[in-house]
């Protein structure tokens, strides 16, 4: 959650900067926060996939474990979709802020 909150905070600062350079600085900082978030999501997703691949859930005894893992996977996929949507919103907001900064700077 930190990269999301940091990104939002930096975009808000970039929306009404003291000068062009401050706006540019905070926009770049927000972009870095978004990249950090994407990297963390990739690491988390890869770690979860590796965990699933190493667990043997093929026996009847482990069917409840399999169901739990599938349920957890579905929940994670849902969260991943929500985060991707939020990321798209933040990117849209970043573009709008950058356009506003460019418009004010011109």
PDB file as gemmi writes it, atoms N, CA and C in Angstrom:
CRYST1    1.000    1.000    1.000  90.00  90.00  90.00 P 1                      
ATOM      1  N   UNK A   1       0.814  -1.200   0.000  1.00  0.00           N  
ATOM      2  CA  UNK A   1       0.000   0.000   0.000  1.00  0.00           C  
ATOM      3  C   UNK A   1       0.854   1.259   0.000  1.00  0.00           C  
ATOM      4  N   UNK A   2       2.080   1.175   0.510  1.00  0.00           N  
ATOM      5  CA  UNK A   2       2.921   2.370   0.576  1.00  0.00           C  
ATOM      6  C   UNK A   2       3.157   3.014  -0.791  1.00  0.00           C  
ATOM      7  N   UNK A   3       3.521   2.235  -1.828  1.00  0.00           N  
ATOM      8  CA  UNK A   3       3.732   2.890  -3.128  1.00  0.00           C  
ATOM      9  C   UNK A   3       2.464   3.568  -3.660  1.00  0.00           C  
ATOM     10  N   UNK A   4       1.311   2.999  -3.376  1.00  0.00           N  
ATOM     11  CA  UNK A   4       0.065   3.614  -3.828  1.00  0.00           C  
ATOM     12  C   UNK A   4      -0.147   4.945  -3.121  1.00  0.00           C  
ATOM     13  N   UNK A   5      -0.030   4.921  -1.804  1.00  0.00           N  
ATOM     14  CA  UNK A   5      -0.242   6.142  -1.033  1.00  0.00           C  
ATOM     15  C   UNK A   5       0.810   7.201  -1.355  1.00  0.00           C  
ATOM     16  N   UNK A   6       2.057   6.766  -1.494  1.00  0.00           N  
ATOM     17  CA  UNK A   6       3.123   7.705  -1.851  1.00  0.00           C  
ATOM     18  C   UNK A   6       2.870   8.305  -3.225  1.00  0.00           C  
ATOM     19  N   UNK A   7       2.447   7.459  -4.164  1.00  0.00           N  
ATOM     20  CA  UNK A   7       2.161   7.934  -5.514  1.00  0.00           C  
ATOM     21  C   UNK A   7       1.058   8.967  -5.527  1.00  0.00           C  
ATOM     22  N   UNK A   8      -0.008   8.705  -4.799  1.00  0.00           N  
ATOM     23  CA  UNK A   8      -1.123   9.660  -4.724  1.00  0.00           C  
ATOM     24  C   UNK A   8      -0.650  10.974  -4.111  1.00  0.00           C  
ATOM     25  N   UNK A   9       0.097  10.876  -3.032  1.00  0.00           N  
ATOM     26  CA  UNK A   9       0.600  12.081  -2.361  1.00  0.00           C  
ATOM     27  C   UNK A   9       1.489  12.897  -3.300  1.00  0.00           C  
ATOM     28  N   UNK A  10       2.370  12.217  -4.023  1.00  0.00           N  
ATOM     29  CA  UNK A  10       3.266  12.924  -4.934  1.00  0.00           C  
ATOM     30  C   UNK A  10       2.505  13.532  -6.110  1.00  0.00           C  
ATOM     31  N   UNK A  11       1.481  12.837  -6.597  1.00  0.00           N  
ATOM     32  CA  UNK A  11       0.672  13.402  -7.676  1.00  0.00           C  
ATOM     33  C   UNK A  11      -0.104  14.635  -7.211  1.00  0.00           C  
ATOM     34  N   UNK A  12      -0.580  14.597  -5.981  1.00  0.00           N  
ATOM     35  CA  UNK A  12      -1.281  15.762  -5.442  1.00  0.00           C  
ATOM     36  C   UNK A  12      -0.332  16.956  -5.324  1.00  0.00           C  
ATOM     37  N   UNK A  13       0.905  16.690  -4.906  1.00  0.00           N  
ATOM     38  CA  UNK A  13       1.889  17.768  -4.814  1.00  0.00           C  
ATOM     39  C   UNK A  13       2.248  18.297  -6.200  1.00  0.00           C  
ATOM     40  N   UNK A  14       2.281  17.401  -7.183  1.00  0.00           N  
ATOM     41  CA  UNK A  14       2.617  17.802  -8.544  1.00  0.00           C  
ATOM     42  C   UNK A  14       1.484  18.599  -9.189  1.00  0.00           C  
ATOM     43  N   UNK A  15       0.264  18.412  -8.721  1.00  0.00           N  
ATOM     44  CA  UNK A  15      -0.892  19.094  -9.317  1.00  0.00           C  
ATOM     45  C   UNK A  15      -0.851  20.595  -9.085  1.00  0.00           C  
ATOM     46  N   UNK A  16      -0.299  21.023  -7.972  1.00  0.00           N  
ATOM     47  CA  UNK A  16      -0.247  22.456  -7.667  1.00  0.00           C  
ATOM     48  C   UNK A  16       1.139  22.804  -7.127  1.00  0.00           C  
ATOM     49  N   UNK A  17       2.150  22.726  -7.996  1.00  0.00           N  
ATOM     50  CA  UNK A  17       3.524  22.954  -7.528  1.00  0.00           C  
ATOM     51  C   UNK A  17       3.836  24.440  -7.381  1.00  0.00           C  
ATOM     52  N   UNK A  18       4.902  24.698  -6.628  1.00  0.00           N  
ATOM     53  CA  UNK A  18       5.374  26.077  -6.472  1.00  0.00           C  
ATOM     54  C   UNK A  18       5.941  26.603  -7.789  1.00  0.00           C  
ATOM     55  N   UNK A  19       6.616  25.727  -8.506  1.00  0.00           N  
ATOM     56  CA  UNK A  19       7.156  26.093  -9.814  1.00  0.00           C  
ATOM     57  C   UNK A  19       7.209  24.844 -10.693  1.00  0.00           C  
ATOM     58  N   UNK A  20       7.614  25.021 -11.932  1.00  0.00           N  
ATOM     59  CA  UNK A  20       7.641  23.925 -12.893  1.00  0.00           C  
ATOM     60  C   UNK A  20       8.535  22.779 -12.436  1.00  0.00           C  
ATOM     61  N   UNK A  21       9.707  23.116 -11.921  1.00  0.00           N  
ATOM     62  CA  UNK A  21      10.662  22.081 -11.509  1.00  0.00           C  
ATOM     63  C   UNK A  21      10.115  21.222 -10.372  1.00  0.00           C  
ATOM     64  N   UNK A  22       9.419  21.826  -9.422  1.00  0.00           N  
ATOM     65  CA  UNK A  22       8.826  21.050  -8.326  1.00  0.00           C  
ATOM     66  C   UNK A  22       7.746  20.121  -8.866  1.00  0.00           C  
ATOM     67  N   UNK A  23       6.944  20.619  -9.788  1.00  0.00           N  
ATOM     68  CA  UNK A  23       5.916  19.787 -10.400  1.00  0.00           C  
ATOM     69  C   UNK A  23       6.523  18.606 -11.133  1.00  0.00           C  
ATOM     70  N   UNK A  24       7.575  18.883 -11.857  1.00  0.00           N  
ATOM     71  CA  UNK A  24       8.275  17.823 -12.589  1.00  0.00           C  
ATOM     72  C   UNK A  24       8.881  16.804 -11.615  1.00  0.00           C  
ATOM     73  N   UNK A  25       9.483  17.307 -10.551  1.00  0.00           N  
ATOM     74  CA  UNK A  25      10.095  16.434  -9.543  1.00  0.00           C  
ATOM     75  C   UNK A  25       9.062  15.474  -8.953  1.00  0.00           C  
ATOM     76  N   UNK A  26       7.917  16.015  -8.516  1.00  0.00           N  
ATOM     77  CA  UNK A  26       6.903  15.170  -7.894  1.00  0.00           C  
ATOM     78  C   UNK A  26       6.237  14.234  -8.902  1.00  0.00           C  
ATOM     79  N   UNK A  27       6.128  14.653 -10.147  1.00  0.00           N  
ATOM     80  CA  UNK A  27       5.579  13.767 -11.173  1.00  0.00           C  
ATOM     81  C   UNK A  27       6.504  12.579 -11.389  1.00  0.00           C  
ATOM     82  N   UNK A  28       7.799  12.854 -11.490  1.00  0.00           N  
ATOM     83  CA  UNK A  28       8.769  11.762 -11.651  1.00  0.00           C  
ATOM     84  C   UNK A  28       8.769  10.844 -10.423  1.00  0.00           C  
ATOM     85  N   UNK A  29       8.645  11.437  -9.263  1.00  0.00           N  
ATOM     86  CA  UNK A  29       8.612  10.648  -8.027  1.00  0.00           C  
ATOM     87  C   UNK A  29       7.379   9.737  -8.013  1.00  0.00           C  
ATOM     88  N   UNK A  30       6.234  10.256  -8.425  1.00  0.00           N  
ATOM     89  CA  UNK A  30       5.007   9.453  -8.484  1.00  0.00           C  
ATOM     90  C   UNK A  30       5.165   8.334  -9.508  1.00  0.00           C  
ATOM     91  N   UNK A  31       5.792   8.627 -10.638  1.00  0.00           N  
ATOM     92  CA  UNK A  31       6.034   7.606 -11.642  1.00  0.00           C  
ATOM     93  C   UNK A  31       6.901   6.487 -11.063  1.00  0.00           C  
ATOM     94  N   UNK A  32       7.914   6.841 -10.289  1.00  0.00           N  
ATOM     95  CA  UNK A  32       8.762   5.840  -9.623  1.00  0.00           C  
ATOM     96  C   UNK A  32       7.961   5.001  -8.637  1.00  0.00           C  
ATOM     97  N   UNK A  33       7.021   5.637  -7.920  1.00  0.00           N  
ATOM     98  CA  UNK A  33       6.168   4.901  -6.982  1.00  0.00           C  
ATOM     99  C   UNK A  33       5.318   3.869  -7.729  1.00  0.00           C  
ATOM    100  N   UNK A  34       4.810   4.254  -8.885  1.00  0.00           N  
ATOM    101  CA  UNK A  34       3.997   3.332  -9.681  1.00  0.00           C  
ATOM    102  C   UNK A  34       4.847   2.167 -10.175  1.00  0.00           C  
ATOM    103  N   UNK A  35       6.057   2.457 -10.634  1.00  0.00           N  
ATOM    104  CA  UNK A  35       6.954   1.383 -11.067  1.00  0.00           C  
ATOM    105  C   UNK A  35       7.293   0.451  -9.907  1.00  0.00           C  
ATOM    106  N   UNK A  36       7.490   1.004  -8.729  1.00  0.00           N  
ATOM    107  CA  UNK A  36       7.766   0.212  -7.535  1.00  0.00           C  
ATOM    108  C   UNK A  36       6.588  -0.708  -7.234  1.00  0.00           C  
ATOM    109  N   UNK A  37       5.386  -0.178  -7.338  1.00  0.00           N  
ATOM    110  CA  UNK A  37       4.189  -0.981  -7.094  1.00  0.00           C  
ATOM    111  C   UNK A  37       4.095  -2.141  -8.075  1.00  0.00           C  
ATOM    112  N   UNK A  38       4.341  -1.877  -9.340  1.00  0.00           N  
ATOM    113  CA  UNK A  38       4.298  -2.935 -10.354  1.00  0.00           C  
ATOM    114  C   UNK A  38       5.333  -4.005 -10.050  1.00  0.00           C  
ATOM    115  N   UNK A  39       6.528  -3.597  -9.661  1.00  0.00           N  
ATOM    116  CA  UNK A  39       7.581  -4.561  -9.327  1.00  0.00           C  
ATOM    117  C   UNK A  39       7.173  -5.423  -8.133  1.00  0.00           C  
ATOM    118  N   UNK A  40       6.598  -4.796  -7.115  1.00  0.00           N  
ATOM    119  CA  UNK A  40       6.161  -5.555  -5.943  1.00  0.00           C  
ATOM    120  C   UNK A  40       5.048  -6.537  -6.297  1.00  0.00           C  
ATOM    121  N   UNK A  41       4.136  -6.120  -7.154  1.00  0.00           N  
ATOM    122  CA  UNK A  41       3.068  -7.029  -7.585  1.00  0.00           C  
ATOM    123  C   UNK A  41       3.638  -8.211  -8.360  1.00  0.00           C  
ATOM    124  N   UNK A  42       4.614  -7.941  -9.225  1.00  0.00           N  
ATOM    125  CA  UNK A  42       5.249  -9.026  -9.979  1.00  0.00           C  
ATOM    126  C   UNK A  42       5.946 -10.010  -9.049  1.00  0.00           C  
ATOM    127  N   UNK A  43       6.684  -9.499  -8.075  1.00  0.00           N  
ATOM    128  CA  UNK A  43       7.389 -10.364  -7.125  1.00  0.00           C  
ATOM    129  C   UNK A  43       6.393 -11.196  -6.328  1.00  0.00           C  
ATOM    130  N   UNK A  44       5.334 -10.556  -5.858  1.00  0.00           N  
ATOM    131  CA  UNK A  44       4.326 -11.265  -5.072  1.00  0.00           C  
ATOM    132  C   UNK A  44       3.654 -12.340  -5.905  1.00  0.00           C  
ATOM    133  N   UNK A  45       3.301 -12.012  -7.130  1.00  0.00           N  
ATOM    134  CA  UNK A  45       2.633 -12.973  -8.006  1.00  0.00           C  
ATOM    135  C   UNK A  45       3.554 -14.148  -8.317  1.00  0.00           C  
ATOM    136  N   UNK A  46       4.814 -13.877  -8.623  1.00  0.00           N  
ATOM    137  CA  UNK A  46       5.765 -14.947  -8.919  1.00  0.00           C  
ATOM    138  C   UNK A  46       5.971 -15.848  -7.713  1.00  0.00           C  
ATOM    139  N   UNK A  47       6.075 -15.257  -6.533  1.00  0.00           N  
ATOM    140  CA  UNK A  47       6.253 -16.057  -5.320  1.00  0.00           C  
ATOM    141  C   UNK A  47       5.067 -16.950  -5.063  1.00  0.00           C  
ATOM    142  N   UNK A  48       3.871 -16.445  -5.305  1.00  0.00           N  
ATOM    143  CA  UNK A  48       2.668 -17.245  -5.089  1.00  0.00           C  
ATOM    144  C   UNK A  48       2.591 -18.387  -6.099  1.00  0.00           C  
ATOM    145  N   UNK A  49       2.927 -18.103  -7.364  1.00  0.00           N  
ATOM    146  CA  UNK A  49       2.902 -19.146  -8.390  1.00  0.00           C  
ATOM    147  C   UNK A  49       3.907 -20.245  -8.070  1.00  0.00           C  
ATOM    148  N   UNK A  50       5.086 -19.874  -7.561  1.00  0.00           N  
ATOM    149  CA  UNK A  50       6.085 -20.873  -7.200  1.00  0.00           C  
ATOM    150  C   UNK A  50       5.589 -21.726  -6.042  1.00  0.00           C  
ATOM    151  N   UNK A  51       4.897 -21.114  -5.093  1.00  0.00           N  
ATOM    152  CA  UNK A  51       4.348 -21.861  -3.963  1.00  0.00           C  
ATOM    153  C   UNK A  51       3.315 -22.860  -4.447  1.00  0.00           C  
ATOM    154  N   UNK A  52       2.449 -22.439  -5.328  1.00  0.00           N  
ATOM    155  CA  UNK A  52       1.415 -23.334  -5.868  1.00  0.00           C  
ATOM    156  C   UNK A  52       2.065 -24.505  -6.604  1.00  0.00           C  
ATOM    157  N   UNK A  53       3.105 -24.241  -7.370  1.00  0.00           N  
ATOM    158  CA  UNK A  53       3.754 -25.289  -8.151  1.00  0.00           C  
ATOM    159  C   UNK A  53       4.480 -26.307  -7.276  1.00  0.00           C  
ATOM    160  N   UNK A  54       4.899 -25.941  -6.077  1.00  0.00           N  
ATOM    161  CA  UNK A  54       5.643 -26.866  -5.237  1.00  0.00           C  
ATOM    162  C   UNK A  54       4.750 -27.677  -4.310  1.00  0.00           C  
ATOM    163  N   UNK A  55       3.481 -27.314  -4.201  1.00  0.00           N  
ATOM    164  CA  UNK A  55       2.563 -28.030  -3.327  1.00  0.00           C  
ATOM    165  C   UNK A  55       1.884 -29.136  -4.124  1.00  0.00           C  
ATOM    166  N   UNK A  56       1.915 -30.357  -3.610  1.00  0.00           N  
ATOM    167  CA  UNK A  56       1.241 -31.479  -4.267  1.00  0.00           C  
ATOM    168  C   UNK A  56      -0.177 -31.562  -3.734  1.00  0.00           C  
ATOM    169  N   UNK A  57      -1.137 -31.230  -4.566  1.00  0.00           N  
ATOM    170  CA  UNK A  57      -2.537 -31.230  -4.149  1.00  0.00           C  
ATOM    171  C   UNK A  57      -3.354 -32.233  -4.959  1.00  0.00           C  
ATOM    172  N   UNK A  58      -2.706 -33.249  -5.467  1.00  0.00           N  
ATOM    173  CA  UNK A  58      -3.394 -34.171  -6.353  1.00  0.00           C  
ATOM    174  C   UNK A  58      -4.074 -35.335  -5.626  1.00  0.00           C  
ATOM    175  N   UNK A  59      -3.776 -35.594  -4.380  1.00  0.00           N  
ATOM    176  CA  UNK A  59      -4.382 -36.714  -3.679  1.00  0.00           C  
ATOM    177  C   UNK A  59      -5.724 -36.329  -3.085  1.00  0.00           C  
ATOM    178  N   UNK A  60      -6.562 -37.339  -2.811  1.00  0.00           N  
ATOM    179  CA  UNK A  60      -7.873 -37.092  -2.220  1.00  0.00           C  
ATOM    180  C   UNK A  60      -7.749 -36.477  -0.826  1.00  0.00           C  
ATOM    181  N   UNK A  61      -6.726 -36.866  -0.097  1.00  0.00           N  
ATOM    182  CA  UNK A  61      -6.524 -36.346   1.250  1.00  0.00           C  
ATOM    183  C   UNK A  61      -6.287 -34.834   1.244  1.00  0.00           C  
ATOM    184  N   UNK A  62      -5.732 -34.365   0.170  1.00  0.00           N  
ATOM    185  CA  UNK A  62      -5.377 -32.954   0.098  1.00  0.00           C  
ATOM    186  C   UNK A  62      -6.420 -32.112  -0.642  1.00  0.00           C  
ATOM    187  N   UNK A  63      -7.594 -32.652  -0.869  1.00  0.00           N  
ATOM    188  CA  UNK A  63      -8.595 -31.910  -1.634  1.00  0.00           C  
ATOM    189  C   UNK A  63      -9.015 -30.620  -0.919  1.00  0.00           C  
ATOM    190  N   UNK A  64      -9.078 -30.654   0.402  1.00  0.00           N  
ATOM    191  CA  UNK A  64      -9.440 -29.437   1.120  1.00  0.00           C  
ATOM    192  C   UNK A  64      -8.332 -28.391   0.998  1.00  0.00           C  
ATOM    193  N   UNK A  65      -7.087 -28.830   0.975  1.00  0.00           N  
ATOM    194  CA  UNK A  65      -5.966 -27.912   0.785  1.00  0.00           C  
ATOM    195  C   UNK A  65      -6.044 -27.309  -0.614  1.00  0.00           C  
ATOM    196  N   UNK A  66      -6.363 -28.157  -1.577  1.00  0.00           N  
ATOM    197  CA  UNK A  66      -6.482 -27.679  -2.952  1.00  0.00           C  
ATOM    198  C   UNK A  66      -7.590 -26.628  -3.063  1.00  0.00           C  
ATOM    199  N   UNK A  67      -8.717 -26.886  -2.441  1.00  0.00           N  
ATOM    200  CA  UNK A  67      -9.828 -25.937  -2.480  1.00  0.00           C  
ATOM    201  C   UNK A  67      -9.429 -24.617  -1.818  1.00  0.00           C  
ATOM    202  N   UNK A  68      -8.736 -24.707  -0.703  1.00  0.00           N  
ATOM    203  CA  UNK A  68      -8.296 -23.500  -0.005  1.00  0.00           C  
ATOM    204  C   UNK A  68      -7.318 -22.703  -0.870  1.00  0.00           C  
ATOM    205  N   UNK A  69      -6.395 -23.411  -1.512  1.00  0.00           N  
ATOM    206  CA  UNK A  69      -5.431 -22.733  -2.369  1.00  0.00           C  
ATOM    207  C   UNK A  69      -6.103 -22.099  -3.580  1.00  0.00           C  
ATOM    208  N   UNK A  70      -7.052 -22.809  -4.155  1.00  0.00           N  
ATOM    209  CA  UNK A  70      -7.769 -22.253  -5.304  1.00  0.00           C  
ATOM    210  C   UNK A  70      -8.585 -21.029  -4.897  1.00  0.00           C  
ATOM    211  N   UNK A  71      -9.173 -21.101  -3.716  1.00  0.00           N  
ATOM    212  CA  UNK A  71      -9.919 -19.951  -3.210  1.00  0.00           C  
ATOM    213  C   UNK A  71      -8.988 -18.760  -2.988  1.00  0.00           C  
ATOM    214  N   UNK A  72      -7.848 -19.032  -2.391  1.00  0.00           N  
ATOM    215  CA  UNK A  72      -6.856 -17.981  -2.164  1.00  0.00           C  
ATOM    216  C   UNK A  72      -6.358 -17.414  -3.485  1.00  0.00           C  
ATOM    217  N   UNK A  73      -6.123 -18.273  -4.459  1.00  0.00           N  
ATOM    218  CA  UNK A  73      -5.678 -17.826  -5.777  1.00  0.00           C  
ATOM    219  C   UNK A  73      -6.732 -16.926  -6.414  1.00  0.00           C  
ATOM    220  N   UNK A  74      -7.993 -17.306  -6.297  1.00  0.00           N  
ATOM    221  CA  UNK A  74      -9.072 -16.486  -6.854  1.00  0.00           C  
ATOM    222  C   UNK A  74      -9.110 -15.117  -6.170  1.00  0.00           C  
ATOM    223  N   UNK A  75      -8.922 -15.099  -4.863  1.00  0.00           N  
ATOM    224  CA  UNK A  75      -8.914 -13.832  -4.126  1.00  0.00           C  
ATOM    225  C   UNK A  75      -7.740 -12.959  -4.564  1.00  0.00           C  
ATOM    226  N   UNK A  76      -6.595 -13.566  -4.761  1.00  0.00           N  
ATOM    227  CA  UNK A  76      -5.414 -12.819  -5.193  1.00  0.00           C  
ATOM    228  C   UNK A  76      -5.609 -12.289  -6.607  1.00  0.00           C  
ATOM    229  N   UNK A  77      -6.172 -13.101  -7.474  1.00  0.00           N  
ATOM    230  CA  UNK A  77      -6.433 -12.651  -8.841  1.00  0.00           C  
ATOM    231  C   UNK A  77      -7.392 -11.463  -8.830  1.00  0.00           C  
ATOM    232  N   UNK A  78      -8.392 -11.518  -7.965  1.00  0.00           N  
ATOM    233  CA  UNK A  78      -9.340 -10.412  -7.836  1.00  0.00           C  
ATOM    234  C   UNK A  78      -8.625  -9.146  -7.366  1.00  0.00           C  
ATOM    235  N   UNK A  79      -7.756  -9.303  -6.365  1.00  0.00           N  
ATOM    236  CA  UNK A  79      -6.981  -8.163  -5.874  1.00  0.00           C  
ATOM    237  C   UNK A  79      -6.056  -7.621  -6.963  1.00  0.00           C  
ATOM    238  N   UNK A  80      -5.481  -8.522  -7.731  1.00  0.00           N  
ATOM    239  CA  UNK A  80      -4.579  -8.117  -8.801  1.00  0.00           C  
ATOM    240  C   UNK A  80      -5.330  -7.283  -9.843  1.00  0.00           C  
ATOM    241  N   UNK A  81      -6.548  -7.694 -10.168  1.00  0.00           N  
ATOM    242  CA  UNK A  81      -7.365  -6.950 -11.125  1.00  0.00           C  
ATOM    243  C   UNK A  81      -7.707  -5.572 -10.575  1.00  0.00           C  
ATOM    244  N   UNK A  82      -8.097  -5.523  -9.286  1.00  0.00           N  
ATOM    245  CA  UNK A  82      -8.422  -4.244  -8.667  1.00  0.00           C  
ATOM    246  C   UNK A  82      -7.213  -3.317  -8.644  1.00  0.00           C  
ATOM    247  N   UNK A  83      -6.037  -3.875  -8.332  1.00  0.00           N  
ATOM    248  CA  UNK A  83      -4.822  -3.059  -8.312  1.00  0.00           C  
ATOM    249  C   UNK A  83      -4.455  -2.576  -9.712  1.00  0.00           C  
ATOM    250  N   UNK A  84      -4.666  -3.423 -10.720  1.00  0.00           N  
ATOM    251  CA  UNK A  84      -4.393  -3.012 -12.094  1.00  0.00           C  
ATOM    252  C   UNK A  84      -5.325  -1.874 -12.499  1.00  0.00           C  
ATOM    253  N   UNK A  85      -6.588  -1.960 -12.089  1.00  0.00           N  
ATOM    254  CA  UNK A  85      -7.535  -0.885 -12.374  1.00  0.00           C  
ATOM    255  C   UNK A  85      -7.114   0.393 -11.668  1.00  0.00           C  
ATOM    256  N   UNK A  86      -6.695   0.274 -10.411  1.00  0.00           N  
ATOM    257  CA  UNK A  86      -6.252   1.450  -9.641  1.00  0.00           C  
ATOM    258  C   UNK A  86      -4.999   2.051 -10.269  1.00  0.00           C  
ATOM    259  N   UNK A  87      -4.117   1.173 -10.737  1.00  0.00           N  
ATOM    260  CA  UNK A  87      -2.902   1.645 -11.395  1.00  0.00           C  
ATOM    261  C   UNK A  87      -3.271   2.416 -12.651  1.00  0.00           C  
ATOM    262  N   UNK A  88      -4.213   1.915 -13.427  1.00  0.00           N  
ATOM    263  CA  UNK A  88      -4.640   2.613 -14.636  1.00  0.00           C  
ATOM    264  C   UNK A  88      -5.217   3.982 -14.283  1.00  0.00           C  
ATOM    265  N   UNK A  89      -5.986   4.045 -13.199  1.00  0.00           N  
ATOM    266  CA  UNK A  89      -6.542   5.325 -12.761  1.00  0.00           C  
ATOM    267  C   UNK A  89      -5.423   6.291 -12.373  1.00  0.00           C  
ATOM    268  N   UNK A  90      -4.428   5.773 -11.651  1.00  0.00           N  
ATOM    269  CA  UNK A  90      -3.313   6.625 -11.240  1.00  0.00           C  
ATOM    270  C   UNK A  90      -2.504   7.107 -12.445  1.00  0.00           C  
ATOM    271  N   UNK A  91      -2.331   6.245 -13.433  1.00  0.00           N  
ATOM    272  CA  UNK A  91      -1.610   6.655 -14.638  1.00  0.00           C  
ATOM    273  C   UNK A  91      -2.384   7.743 -15.381  1.00  0.00           C  
ATOM    274  N   UNK A  92      -3.708   7.591 -15.455  1.00  0.00           N  
ATOM    275  CA  UNK A  92      -4.549   8.610 -16.081  1.00  0.00           C  
ATOM    276  C   UNK A  92      -4.404   9.931 -15.325  1.00  0.00           C  
ATOM    277  N   UNK A  93      -4.444   9.841 -14.010  1.00  0.00           N  
ATOM    278  CA  UNK A  93      -4.327  11.044 -13.181  1.00  0.00           C  
ATOM    279  C   UNK A  93      -2.954  11.680 -13.366  1.00  0.00           C  
ATOM    280  N   UNK A  94      -1.923  10.850 -13.451  1.00  0.00           N  
ATOM    281  CA  UNK A  94      -0.569  11.355 -13.669  1.00  0.00           C  
ATOM    282  C   UNK A  94      -0.490  12.091 -14.998  1.00  0.00           C  
ATOM    283  N   UNK A  95      -1.068  11.510 -16.056  1.00  0.00           N  
ATOM    284  CA  UNK A  95      -1.051  12.172 -17.362  1.00  0.00           C  
ATOM    285  C   UNK A  95      -1.769  13.514 -17.299  1.00  0.00           C  
ATOM    286  N   UNK A  96      -2.903  13.547 -16.620  1.00  0.00           N  
ATOM    287  CA  UNK A  96      -3.657  14.792 -16.503  1.00  0.00           C  
ATOM    288  C   UNK A  96      -2.835  15.847 -15.754  1.00  0.00           C  
ATOM    289  N   UNK A  97      -2.159  15.425 -14.710  1.00  0.00           N  
ATOM    290  CA  UNK A  97      -1.331  16.358 -13.938  1.00  0.00           C  
ATOM    291  C   UNK A  97      -0.159  16.854 -14.774  1.00  0.00           C  
ATOM    292  N   UNK A  98       0.470  15.936 -15.523  1.00  0.00           N  
ATOM    293  CA  UNK A  98       1.580  16.342 -16.375  1.00  0.00           C  
ATOM    294  C   UNK A  98       1.113  17.326 -17.430  1.00  0.00           C  
ATOM    295  N   UNK A  99      -0.063  17.093 -18.006  1.00  0.00           N  
ATOM    296  CA  UNK A  99      -0.599  18.028 -19.000  1.00  0.00           C  
ATOM    297  C   UNK A  99      -0.869  19.384 -18.376  1.00  0.00           C  
ATOM    298  N   UNK A 100      -1.406  19.378 -17.153  1.00  0.00           N  
ATOM    299  CA  UNK A 100      -1.666  20.630 -16.449  1.00  0.00           C  
ATOM    300  C   UNK A 100      -0.366  21.376 -16.165  1.00  0.00           C  
ATOM    301  N   UNK A 101       0.653  20.634 -15.763  1.00  0.00           N  
ATOM    302  CA  UNK A 101       1.953  21.241 -15.482  1.00  0.00           C  
ATOM    303  C   UNK A 101       2.536  21.828 -16.764  1.00  0.00           C  
ATOM    304  N   UNK A 102       2.442  21.073 -17.846  1.00  0.00           N  
ATOM    305  CA  UNK A 102       2.973  21.564 -19.132  1.00  0.00           C  
ATOM    306  C   UNK A 102       2.205  22.790 -19.605  1.00  0.00           C  
ATOM    307  N   UNK A 103       0.903  22.786 -19.390  1.00  0.00           N  
ATOM    308  CA  UNK A 103       0.073  23.905 -19.805  1.00  0.00           C  
ATOM    309  C   UNK A 103       0.438  25.156 -18.993  1.00  0.00           C  
ATOM    310  N   UNK A 104       0.642  24.978 -17.692  1.00  0.00           N  
ATOM    311  CA  UNK A 104       0.996  26.123 -16.833  1.00  0.00           C  
ATOM    312  C   UNK A 104       2.405  26.622 -17.117  1.00  0.00           C  
ATOM    313  N   UNK A 105       3.276  25.673 -17.486  1.00  0.00           N  
ATOM    314  CA  UNK A 105       4.667  26.043 -17.757  1.00  0.00           C  
ATOM    315  C   UNK A 105       4.838  26.751 -19.098  1.00  0.00           C  
ATOM    316  N   UNK A 106       3.887  26.552 -19.978  1.00  0.00           N  
ATOM    317  CA  UNK A 106       4.016  27.166 -21.320  1.00  0.00           C  
ATOM    318  C   UNK A 106       3.549  28.590 -21.355  1.00  0.00           C  
TER     319      UNK A 106                                                      
END                                                                             
